[in-house]
Amino acid sequence: MPIKNSDIPSHSSLIIFEAAARLGSLTSAANELCVTPTAVSKQVKQLEAFLNTTLFLRKKNGLELTTKGQSYLTTVNQVLHLLSEESKKLNDDLNPSSINIEVGACFSHFWLIPRLDDFRSKYPDIHLNISINSERNIQPTLSKQHDVAFYYSAKDTPTPRGIKLFNDRLLLVCSPNFLRKNPQCENLDQIWQQPLLALQNAPKFWENWQTWAKHHGIAYQRPINEMRLEDQISIIYAAINGVGIALVWDWHVESLIEAGQLVALSEVVEGDKNAFFLTLSEKEDNFAAKSFMNWVTETAKNVNNHQRVAVSNMHRTSWTN
């Protein structure tokens, strides 16, 4: 049923009525609303004429609501409060945009979280809701609960709304203390005799020790001392703690190498099958999600340029440290 304008009084008259009823004085209402007492009196009279009833009894000591006026005040309070609350919900300054993000544990732990302070400084009004997906292969298609997702997939995976962040760039790392105890591990031809760290139950399409050896031009041998761990985070922390040599992606460990927690034992080799992607949901008008995508893209570009120089330099210096 359509709402007729002729059935609803002006909102300004309702606000003035509420103030006058609450304060019990036309003058006090005028002072609170920064208008003249004459304007308040006029609005109240127009509202009473519109409703065809008396809302106030004018007395020497102020205003007194009539029975109808008291009933009407209850309704006006409810309507104005509801309108105020609903209006606040639409105010971007009071209710910042939010993004639901789906990421793998490694991307969250080693790349995203260490850089979130930069995002928040640039986009203080955008809230991030981050969900960790523990699946080994996050699909490029998003569920309805997420706006943005980070995933690892074949380079030829269709990505109509995705962007490639990183190529599959691999290297070997260990802790400085492990290197001091096992200097022979710098000889990659003898790598299979060293304590190695490997991922348990990795998907077949992932890069692994066999494919790394092929890329590096080294004959693969079955390791004589291999420890298998559940996830890549565990592998990296095992390497930091001197347990063995880890095969890692460069963007996982760049900051750890810079901090001296790990050293690079090999040059970076780039795989030719897979890459890391970021994809956007089909919400075309999601400004917040697009802002996040743009920030990640620009940050990844800067990080990639830095990594190519930093990791290579650290590999060269690690041989002399």
Secondary structure, DSSP 4 states (H G I P E B T S, - for coil): -PPPGGGS--HHHHHHHHHHHHHT-HHHHHHHHTS-HHHHHHHHHHHHHHHTS--EEEETTEEEE-HHHHHHHHHHHHHHHHHHHHHHHT-TTTS-EEEEEEEEHHIIIIIIGGGHHHHHHH-TTEEEEEEEE-SSS--SSPPTT-SEEEEEEETTS--TTEEEEEEEEEEEEE-HHHHHH-GGGG-GGGGGGS-EEEETT--TTS--HHHHHHHHT------SSEEEESSHHHHHHHHHTTS-EEEEEHHHHHHHHHTTS-EE-S--EEEEEEEEEEEE-S-TT-HHHHHHHHHHHHHHHHHHHHHHHHHHHHHHHHTT-
